[in-house]
Amino acid sequence: MPQQPANPTQKPDPERMAVLRALPIEIKQQISGDEAHAFLFNEDLPESLLAKLKDYLVVNPK
């Protein structure tokens, strides 16, 4: 079960929600609730999610 936000009034990031919705269905079906929660609430992303999204992420050099 996905974690609840630390702040109950916290809402998911609308831009991140749009990104998840735009993913192909076969990718969305692979994402767990905890992975989606981490992405939507801008938390540290699990390695498992990064692996699933590797073809869709753009990494900014530091």
Residue, then its C-alpha position, 0 to 999 in steps of 0.5 A: m500500500p502506498q505511503q501517505p504523505a507526511n503532510p495530509t494536505q500535500k497534493p501530488d505534483p500536477e506535472r508529475m501526474a501528467v507525466l505518469r498519465a502520458l506513459p504507455i500502458e505497458i509501463k504504467q502497469q509495471i509501476s507499483g503504488d509505492e513507486a508512483h507515490a514516490f514520483l508524484f510526491n517528489e520523494d527519492l525514487p526507488e531504483s526499481l522505478l528508475a529502471k522502468l523509466k530509463d527510456y523516458l528520463v532525461v538526466n541533467p548533468k550536475 
